[in-house]
């Protein structure tokens, strides 16, 4: 069981590193999230506001990461 947890943790760290280094993957995940939000909420205006909020949060997060 301990070996399974270590393997899973190592694989998760690889995926996070890949996600953080690949801008295309980040954009694809964001687009998929917004499409799922649109289909589940049924409101295009709400989806646009969620997209704006996520985009602003992303820009702020990227800006603070570059400053360190």
HULINJO-V177546 format. One line per field, one symbol per residue. burial: 1 if it has 24 or more other C-alpha atoms within 12 Angstrom, else 0. A space follows every 50 residues. Layout:
burial->???
This chain:
burial->00000000000000000000000000000100010000000000001000 100000000000000000
